[in-house]
Amino acid sequence: MKKLIDYTKILRSKNAGPLFITFDLIFNTKEDMEYVEKRLRKEEIARVYDVKENAIDIISYGVVNSIKITFPRKNISGSLEDSDIYGCQQHMPLANILI
């Protein structure tokens, strides 16, 4: 098994509005994307980010060898409790998931 980041060309996080965080997984090849797509589990993402499994959306874009993952932020972007206003520092727990 390898870490998710080992399969991607780009793995990044960012805000999807003030209430959601989204992750872009962009792959060099369709084969890598399909391999990860078959093995990526909402249960693991929910565990790593402490969110409800049914709140996670995983969308594949085969035309551009990418997968998008979106779920609600724990804290609204810019609130006093928020530690990452742009959501750009949230990708490493996902990057380290074993595939």
N, C-alpha and C positions, 0 to 999 in steps of 0.2 A: 504494500500500500504506500501511496505517496500523499503528500499534502495537496489540498485543492489548488493552492497557488502554483504548484509545480506543473499543472496542466494548462494554466492560463497565460496569455500574453499580457493582459491587463486585468487587474482585479481591484476595483475601487468602490468606495461608498460615497454617498452624497445625500442631501435632503431631497425629498420628493414633496415639496411644500413643507410647512412648519410642523406637520403632524406625522409624517412618514419618513422612513429612511429607506434608501434603495441601494442595491449593490449591482454593479455591472461586471459580469464575467465574460471576457472576450478571449476567444481561443484562436490559435494559429490554424488549426485544422478542424474540419467537420467531424472527423473521427474522435478527436479529443473532446469536442463539445458533446457528442452523442454518448461517449463513455461516461462522462461526468453526469450528464442528464439522467442516465439510467441509475446512477448510484447516489445521487444527491437526495438526501432525506429531510423532509420538514421536521421530523422528530429531532434530528441532530441540530438543526438550525435553532429550533425552539429551545433546546437544552442550553446551547452555547450563549444565546442572547436573552434567555429567560422571558420568552414571549409565548403566547398561546399558538399552538400548531395551526389552528384554523384561521389565524390572523396573517399567515404567511402566504404570499403569492409568489409562485415561480413560473416565469414565462420564458419560453425558448424562442429565439429568433434564428432559425436555421440558415436563412439567407445570408446572414452576416456572422455566423458562428458565435453567437452570444446567448447568454442567459441573464435575465434580470430577476432579482429577488427583492421583494418589497414587504415591509411590515411596519406597524405603528411604532413611533419613537416612544421611549419611556417618558421623556420630558419634552415638552413643546420647545421647538427651536427658539432660542433667545430668552427662555424663562430663567429665573434665578437658579433653578436646579440643573439647568443644561450646562454640560461641560464641553460641548463641541457644536457650536452654533451652525456650522456648515455641514455637519455630519460626515466630514471627510476623514475622520480618524477612527472609524468604526469597523473597518474591513479585516483587521488582523485575526480576530477570533474565527471568522469565516475562512480566511486564508489557510488556517492551520487544521481545518477539519480533514480527517483522513478519508481518502476515497479509494 
